[in-house]
């Protein structure tokens, strides 16, 4: 009976000692390290769940940072982690890659998380994103600078533009204007597409041309005049109005000339006959 009691007492003592050892061991373990603002645990260190004395884990630079110097290994000593010697600095994206007709405002610098505003050259406008951003793998963003265009050239009355392209005029391109025959161009004979997407001036005007008739218009007018009712009435009545130039003047002149010639010829023949008659009778004709 006494032996049984002694054995039972020894078991209790062992349990107490074991519990004390566990408490001491637990008190000696380190908590899981958390890293810092610019450092994190490596993937291998993340897999460790217990950190007894002398346990080593490794820290690395966080996303967007790069190693400047030192090591990231830390050790558990007396339930505390040693300070890491690792020093991390922000990644530098450097100057953005040049793009056509584009420049960048780098007031925020070129380090990780910085933003750069996009500026296009004169005559170009931003399409897409207006900023690019520095990430761990470099600059991100897809801005574009596209040339400014103007609307189709406005039309002018009694004239036309020389723009024959299916595309709209672009910045710096010039549109010429010409007037129809008989019209005078007033204003500038050309307009230019500016960087604001508008023309630098209004189109010209084509003025005048009121007394100018084309060949087709003249032929039509002559045809209408020749077919007026008064002409038909004159022909029907057989009356010729000499005040109108309808082609009779040359005929009248010809008749008068012929009449004069005939009269002169008759007079000459008459005198010749009288002269011959006087010679036959022995008399001298009196001239």
C-alpha positions as CSV (number, residue, x, y, z in Angstrom):
1,X,0.0,0.0,0.0
2,X,2.8,2.4,0.8
3,X,4.6,1.5,-2.4
4,X,1.5,2.3,-4.4
5,X,1.2,5.7,-2.7
6,X,4.8,6.5,-3.4
7,X,4.4,5.6,-7.1
8,X,1.4,7.8,-7.4
9,X,3.2,10.7,-5.8
10,X,6.1,10.4,-8.3
11,X,3.7,10.6,-11.2
12,X,2.2,13.8,-9.9
13,X,5.6,15.3,-9.5
14,X,6.6,14.3,-13.1
15,X,3.4,16.0,-14.5
16,X,4.2,19.1,-12.6
17,X,7.8,19.2,-13.8
18,X,6.6,18.6,-17.4
19,X,4.2,21.5,-17.2
20,X,6.8,23.7,-15.8
21,X,9.2,22.8,-18.7
22,X,6.5,23.5,-21.3
23,X,5.8,26.9,-19.7
24,X,9.4,27.8,-19.7
25,X,9.8,26.6,-23.3
26,X,6.8,28.6,-24.4
27,X,8.1,31.7,-22.6
28,X,11.4,31.3,-24.5
29,X,9.8,31.2,-28.0
30,X,9.7,34.3,-30.2
31,X,6.5,35.7,-31.8
32,X,6.2,35.5,-35.6
33,X,8.1,38.5,-37.1
34,X,6.2,41.1,-39.0
35,X,8.9,42.8,-40.9
36,X,8.5,46.6,-41.4
37,X,7.3,49.3,-43.7
38,X,9.6,48.3,-46.5
39,X,10.5,44.7,-45.5
40,X,8.6,41.4,-45.5
41,X,9.3,37.8,-44.6
42,X,10.5,35.6,-47.4
43,X,8.1,32.9,-48.7
44,X,10.1,30.2,-46.8
45,X,10.0,32.1,-43.5
46,X,6.2,32.4,-43.9
47,X,5.9,28.6,-43.7
48,X,7.4,28.5,-40.2
49,X,4.9,28.4,-37.4
50,X,7.1,28.0,-34.3
51,X,10.1,30.2,-33.4
52,X,12.1,28.7,-30.5
53,X,15.4,30.2,-29.3
54,X,18.1,30.5,-32.0
55,X,15.5,30.2,-34.8
56,X,16.6,32.3,-37.9
57,X,14.2,33.8,-40.5
58,X,15.0,36.0,-43.5
59,X,13.5,39.3,-44.4
60,X,13.5,40.8,-47.9
61,X,12.6,44.2,-49.4
62,X,8.9,44.8,-50.0
63,X,7.4,45.4,-53.4
64,X,8.7,48.6,-54.9
65,X,11.9,48.5,-52.9
66,X,15.3,47.2,-53.6
67,X,18.3,46.2,-51.4
68,X,20.7,49.0,-50.6
69,X,22.9,47.1,-48.2
70,X,22.9,44.6,-45.3
71,X,21.4,41.2,-44.7
72,X,17.8,40.3,-43.9
73,X,18.5,37.4,-41.4
74,X,17.2,37.8,-37.9
75,X,17.5,35.4,-34.9
76,X,15.3,34.6,-31.9
77,X,17.2,35.3,-28.7
78,X,15.6,35.4,-25.3
79,X,12.1,35.6,-26.9
80,X,13.1,38.6,-28.9
81,X,14.3,39.0,-32.5
82,X,17.5,40.7,-33.4
83,X,17.4,43.8,-35.4
84,X,17.9,43.3,-39.2
85,X,20.9,44.9,-40.9
86,X,18.9,45.1,-44.2
87,X,18.4,48.5,-45.6
88,X,15.9,48.9,-48.4
89,X,15.3,51.9,-50.7
90,X,12.6,52.8,-53.2
91,X,13.0,51.5,-56.7
92,X,13.9,54.1,-59.2
93,X,12.0,53.9,-62.5
94,X,14.3,56.4,-64.2
95,X,13.2,58.7,-67.0
96,X,10.2,57.5,-68.9
97,X,10.8,56.2,-72.4
98,X,10.5,59.0,-75.0
99,X,7.3,59.0,-77.0
100,X,6.5,61.0,-80.2
101,X,5.3,64.5,-79.5
102,X,5.2,63.8,-75.8
103,X,6.9,65.1,-72.6
104,X,6.6,64.3,-68.9
105,X,6.3,66.5,-65.8
106,X,8.6,64.8,-63.2
107,X,8.0,67.1,-60.3
108,X,7.2,64.0,-58.1
109,X,10.5,62.4,-59.1
110,X,11.1,58.9,-60.6
111,X,10.9,56.7,-57.5
112,X,8.4,54.0,-56.7
113,X,4.7,55.3,-56.4
114,X,5.6,58.6,-58.2
115,X,3.2,59.9,-60.9
116,X,4.3,61.9,-64.0
117,X,1.9,64.1,-65.9
118,X,1.8,63.8,-69.7
119,X,2.1,66.9,-71.9
120,X,1.7,66.9,-75.7
121,X,3.5,69.2,-78.1
122,X,1.7,72.1,-79.7
123,X,-0.9,70.9,-82.2
124,X,-1.4,67.5,-80.4
125,X,-3.8,66.4,-77.7
126,X,-3.7,63.7,-75.0
127,X,-5.6,60.5,-75.7
128,X,-6.0,57.8,-73.0
129,X,-4.4,58.3,-69.6
130,X,-3.0,61.7,-68.8
131,X,-0.5,60.3,-66.2
132,X,2.0,57.4,-65.9
133,X,2.9,55.8,-62.6
134,X,6.1,54.2,-61.3
135,X,5.5,50.6,-60.3
136,X,7.8,47.8,-59.2
137,X,8.3,46.8,-62.8
138,X,8.7,50.3,-64.2
139,X,6.5,53.0,-65.6
140,X,2.9,52.0,-66.4
141,X,0.2,53.8,-68.4
142,X,-0.7,54.1,-72.1
143,X,-1.0,57.8,-73.0
144,X,-0.9,58.9,-76.6
145,X,-0.5,62.3,-78.3
146,X,-2.7,62.6,-81.4
147,X,-2.6,65.4,-83.8
148,X,-5.4,68.0,-83.6
149,X,-7.9,68.0,-86.5
150,X,-10.4,70.6,-87.8
151,X,-13.8,70.1,-89.4
152,X,-14.3,69.9,-93.1
153,X,-13.6,73.2,-94.8
154,X,-16.7,75.4,-95.0
155,X,-18.2,76.0,-98.5
156,X,-18.4,79.4,-100.1
157,X,-21.1,80.6,-102.6
158,X,-19.8,81.0,-106.1
159,X,-16.5,79.4,-105.2
160,X,-14.9,76.2,-103.9
161,X,-12.0,75.0,-101.8
162,X,-9.1,72.9,-103.2
163,X,-9.4,70.4,-100.3
164,X,-10.1,67.1,-102.0
165,X,-9.0,64.6,-99.2
166,X,-11.5,62.4,-97.5
167,X,-9.7,63.1,-94.1
168,X,-10.3,66.2,-92.0
169,X,-7.6,68.8,-92.2
170,X,-4.9,68.4,-89.5
171,X,-3.0,71.0,-87.5
172,X,-0.9,73.2,-89.7
173,X,-2.6,72.2,-92.9
174,X,-3.8,75.0,-95.2
175,X,-7.0,75.1,-97.3
176,X,-7.1,77.2,-100.4
177,X,-10.2,78.8,-102.0
178,X,-10.9,79.9,-105.6
179,X,-13.9,81.8,-107.0
180,X,-15.9,80.9,-110.1
181,X,-15.2,82.8,-113.3
182,X,-16.4,86.4,-113.1
183,X,-16.4,86.6,-109.3
184,X,-13.9,88.4,-107.1
185,X,-12.4,86.9,-103.9
186,X,-12.8,89.0,-100.9
187,X,-10.8,88.2,-97.7
188,X,-8.0,85.8,-97.3
189,X,-7.7,83.2,-100.0
190,X,-6.7,80.4,-97.5
191,X,-7.4,79.3,-94.0
192,X,-5.2,77.2,-91.7
193,X,-6.1,74.6,-89.0
194,X,-4.8,75.7,-85.6
195,X,-3.8,73.8,-82.5
196,X,-7.2,74.5,-81.0
197,X,-9.0,72.5,-83.7
198,X,-10.4,75.7,-85.3
199,X,-9.5,77.7,-88.4
200,X,-7.4,80.8,-88.0
201,X,-10.0,82.9,-90.0
202,X,-13.4,82.8,-91.7
203,X,-13.4,81.6,-95.3
204,X,-13.4,84.3,-98.1
205,X,-16.4,85.5,-100.0
206,X,-16.9,85.5,-103.8
207,X,-18.6,88.7,-104.9
208,X,-19.7,90.3,-108.2
209,X,-20.4,88.4,-111.4
210,X,-23.9,90.0,-111.9
211,X,-23.3,91.2,-115.5
212,X,-21.3,88.1,-116.5
213,X,-23.1,85.5,-118.7
214,X,-21.7,82.1,-119.7
215,X,-21.7,81.0,-123.3
216,X,-24.7,78.8,-122.5
217,X,-26.6,81.7,-120.9
218,X,-25.9,83.9,-124.0
219,X,-27.2,81.2,-126.4
220,X,-30.4,80.8,-124.3
221,X,-31.0,84.5,-124.2
222,X,-30.5,84.9,-128.0
223,X,-32.9,82.0,-128.6
224,X,-35.6,83.5,-126.4
225,X,-35.2,87.0,-128.0
226,X,-35.6,85.6,-131.6
227,X,-38.8,83.8,-130.6
228,X,-40.6,86.7,-129.1
229,X,-44.3,87.4,-130.2
230,X,-43.5,90.8,-131.7
231,X,-41.2,89.1,-134.2
232,X,-43.9,86.8,-135.3
233,X,-46.3,89.7,-135.7
234,X,-43.9,91.7,-137.8
235,X,-43.3,88.8,-140.2
236,X,-47.0,88.1,-140.4
237,X,-48.0,91.6,-141.3
238,X,-45.1,92.1,-143.8
239,X,-44.0,95.3,-142.0
240,X,-40.3,96.0,-141.5
241,X,-39.3,98.2,-138.6
242,X,-36.1,99.9,-139.8
243,X,-35.5,101.1,-136.2
244,X,-34.7,97.6,-135.3
245,X,-31.5,96.0,-136.5
246,X,-32.9,92.9,-138.0
247,X,-30.5,92.6,-141.0
248,X,-32.3,94.9,-143.6
249,X,-29.9,97.8,-143.6
250,X,-27.3,96.1,-145.9
251,X,-30.1,95.3,-148.4
252,X,-31.3,98.9,-148.5
253,X,-27.9,100.2,-149.1
254,X,-27.3,97.7,-151.9
255,X,-30.6,98.7,-153.6
256,X,-29.7,102.4,-153.4
257,X,-26.2,101.8,-154.9
258,X,-27.6,99.7,-157.7
259,X,-30.2,102.4,-158.5
260,X,-27.6,105.1,-158.7
261,X,-25.4,103.0,-161.0
262,X,-28.4,102.3,-163.3
263,X,-29.3,106.0,-163.4
264,X,-25.8,107.1,-164.3
265,X,-25.6,104.4,-167.0
266,X,-28.9,105.5,-168.5
267,X,-27.8,109.2,-168.5
268,X,-24.5,108.3,-170.1
269,X,-26.2,106.2,-172.8
270,X,-28.8,109.1,-173.5
271,X,-26.0,111.6,-174.0
272,X,-24.1,109.3,-176.3
273,X,-27.2,108.8,-178.5
274,X,-27.8,112.5,-178.7
275,X,-24.2,113.1,-179.8
276,X,-24.4,110.5,-182.6
277,X,-27.7,112.0,-183.8
278,X,-26.2,115.5,-184.0
279,X,-23.2,114.3,-186.0
280,X,-25.5,112.7,-188.5
281,X,-27.5,115.9,-189.1
282,X,-24.3,118.1,-189.5
283,X,-24.9,119.9,-186.2
284,X,-22.7,120.1,-183.2
285,X,-24.3,119.1,-180.1
286,X,-24.4,121.6,-177.3
287,X,-22.9,120.2,-174.2
